[in-house]
Amino acid sequence: MQGTTRIVRNRDLQPFWGVLRAKEPGFMRSLITWMGGPEGYINTNPGVAVESRHCAVGLMDMGAGQRQPGVHTHTMTEIYVILEGQVESFDGVGNRHSAGPLDCLYIPKGVPHGVRTVGDRPVKLLWVNDEIEKWGVSLYQEGPGPHPADNEVSLIPFLSLEPNLSAARAKEPGFMHWNVSWVGCATTGPNYNAGHAALNDRVGVSLCVVQPANRLPNSPASGHQLYVVVRGRAVVDTGPQQRTVLDPQDAVFCPASMTVDLRALDGEPLYLVRVHEPVDKPT
């Protein structure tokens, strides 16, 4: 893991069409990766994405009328946050969930799963893998099934998450913001919605909403953090007299114990998906 702040531009991420049947009508979908594993592990944008030995974070684009083929399983937990559009999730035994913007699907390790788009709008889906996984390890199963598992997919509806203003300076003009947690992790940061958020022992996934003309306070984090702009635009200070504008689907990586200065632009709230990952332990 690199020890400096990194910006990953969406425009620099070439969409990847190499997953199963992704170029076939009815199953068309592309991936980009903001944070991925080293060589041999899932990372659709090596050399551009931040390299991690802990987790992977990216985006899947699916047009209207598309779906993932059959169901598939991973050797890690996968987390979906719907950014745009509507999906229906399905597993190997007939359970289904409907999810829309800012809803979260939590898919435990080894659980067969898939999604399809619903309605006439395309889908943008942010995905988080709580561990890195080698290419080719994921198992696809097609056909009617059943494909049973010991666990199941769960839905964390955005509307069930009460905005939390307990973070430092969150109520102070100039720094006004609120947070919700889809996934809480005791080792990587606060769980803003205990009792509603899914629990994970490796990563936390939350939403931070910065009010117009406000900024996040410079508070060093205990773990590494990846911020992905999902609505609005931001200005990030990356050094003395160095400011960069971030657009939707741009990301900024902030290592543990460092700070990142993010400010909302254009009179609109700034929506940031924040992925908290652990720090490498000394060997």
Phi, psi and omega in degrees: 000132182286152186257018179231158176296135181231138172255132177244113183274134175303322183294342180267359184258108179287123178301142184249128184243024190266003177279167190307122173062020187292339180263004183265126179308136185099338181230016189288129180196149179231158182234148163231160181230125173272326179220126182214179184280174177288184182307133181094348180248161184303117177191101184283350183226058180298143182090340177247312178293153172294134180268133181226150173255012183243316187206172177225146182220133180200194184225138171247130175255128176227130177284167177302142177079014182250163178205164169281144182286132177054221172231158178220159180234156177235164176271009178218171174282138178243143183232127177250131169242120181281123179264320180216147177084186181233143176230159165243127176265152178217155178238198185272359183231017173098359177286140182223149175225141171261133183222138179235194185307127178072008167280157183234137173249126182250120191239101182297158178310132174082001182272122175298137185201165174187169177223157171228153176284150180237134180086197188252019179246146175291166183240136166244124188231117176276130180241145177230128171256127186280357169216160173280149183227140179290147173302140175087356181276327179301137185250122176263137178232121178249170184100172189290342182079202010283158175237083188287163178210167180276352182222187180210163176290140175237151180253130172248097182291137179301321184293346177274354186259113180282128178304137184247129181244029183273352181293159182305127173064015186296336181260002185272126177306135185100337182228019188290126179200164174221162185227150165225154178244127168276321182228123179259145179218121186294336185265352185242351181158179184290151171256108186280349184222057178303136182095340177242321180290147170293157181247135181221144182264009182235321184224155169242146179227122185220167175244130174244126180246114180263128183291155182308138178066011176253172181219164173280138175291150180281091180239114180302138180266156179281338179232175174291147179225137171247123177256128176243124177285120180246339173212147181080187178228156184227154165251130178242131175273119183251004179165177180304121178060025179239111181232139183230137176271131177252132178258169177306138182076009164275155182225155175225132179258131180237115180293161178304144177070002173255170180236156175229135183259107182241130181232139179286138180250165165068018177071017180240151174298150178254118179258122181236122167276129185241123177251122181259126178236158184288166177266142176301134178277142178301142178261000000 
